[in-house]
Amino acid sequence: MEVVECRSDPLGRTEYAERPLSLVWEGRRYEIVEIFSRWHGPGEKGFYVTTVNGLAFELTYQELSNDWHVQLI
């Protein structure tokens, strides 16, 4: 199961999926240390991120289905 943890703003000033903090890929949790690119498209948000151990991932959030897709790059 692919899971992405995002920072949430308790005052509601930002939308969900604005700042990914960690991800679960192939059953293992990875802390995100850098977002080196981001984009918005129709119904989706995407990020290229680097983890603490140097892996790079593409994260795509599908807004309508509320699903994350995680891909190692």
C-alpha positions as CSV (number, residue, x, y, z in Angstrom):
1,M,0.0,0.0,0.0
2,E,1.3,3.4,-1.0
3,V,0.9,6.1,1.7
4,V,2.1,9.7,1.8
5,E,2.0,11.7,5.0
6,C,1.5,15.5,4.4
7,R,1.8,18.5,6.7
8,S,-1.6,19.9,7.6
9,D,-2.4,23.4,8.6
10,P,-4.7,23.4,11.6
11,L,-6.0,26.8,10.6
12,G,-6.9,25.7,7.1
13,R,-4.7,28.2,5.3
14,T,-3.3,25.5,2.9
15,E,-4.9,22.6,1.1
16,Y,-4.2,19.0,1.6
17,A,-1.2,17.6,-0.3
18,E,0.9,20.8,-0.2
19,R,3.9,19.4,1.7
20,P,4.7,15.7,1.7
21,L,6.7,14.7,4.8
22,S,7.1,10.9,4.4
23,L,6.0,8.0,2.2
24,V,5.6,4.3,2.4
25,W,6.9,2.3,-0.6
26,E,7.1,-1.5,-0.8
27,G,6.2,-1.7,2.9
28,R,9.0,0.6,4.1
29,R,8.6,4.2,5.4
30,Y,10.9,7.0,4.0
31,E,11.3,10.5,5.4
32,I,11.3,13.2,2.8
33,V,14.1,15.7,3.1
34,E,13.7,17.7,-0.1
35,I,11.0,18.6,-2.7
36,F,13.0,19.5,-5.8
37,S,10.1,20.0,-8.1
38,R,6.3,20.3,-7.9
39,W,3.4,20.8,-10.4
40,H,-0.3,21.1,-10.5
41,G,-2.5,19.6,-13.3
42,P,-6.2,19.1,-13.8
43,G,-7.3,17.2,-10.7
44,E,-3.8,16.3,-9.5
45,K,-0.7,17.5,-7.7
46,G,2.8,16.1,-8.2
47,F,6.1,16.2,-6.5
48,Y,9.6,15.0,-7.1
49,V,11.2,14.3,-3.7
50,T,14.4,13.0,-2.2
51,T,14.4,10.9,1.0
52,V,16.9,10.8,3.9
53,N,18.7,7.9,2.4
54,G,19.1,9.5,-1.0
55,L,16.3,7.8,-3.0
56,A,14.2,9.9,-5.4
57,F,10.5,9.5,-5.9
58,E,7.7,10.9,-8.1
59,L,4.6,11.4,-6.0
60,T,1.2,12.1,-7.6
61,Y,-1.9,13.0,-5.7
62,Q,-5.2,12.4,-7.5
63,E,-7.7,14.8,-6.0
64,L,-11.0,13.2,-7.1
65,S,-10.1,9.7,-5.9
66,N,-8.0,10.9,-2.9
67,D,-5.2,8.5,-4.0
68,W,-1.4,8.8,-4.0
69,H,0.8,7.1,-6.6
70,V,4.4,6.6,-5.6
71,Q,7.1,5.8,-8.1
72,L,10.9,5.4,-7.6
73,I,12.9,7.5,-10.1
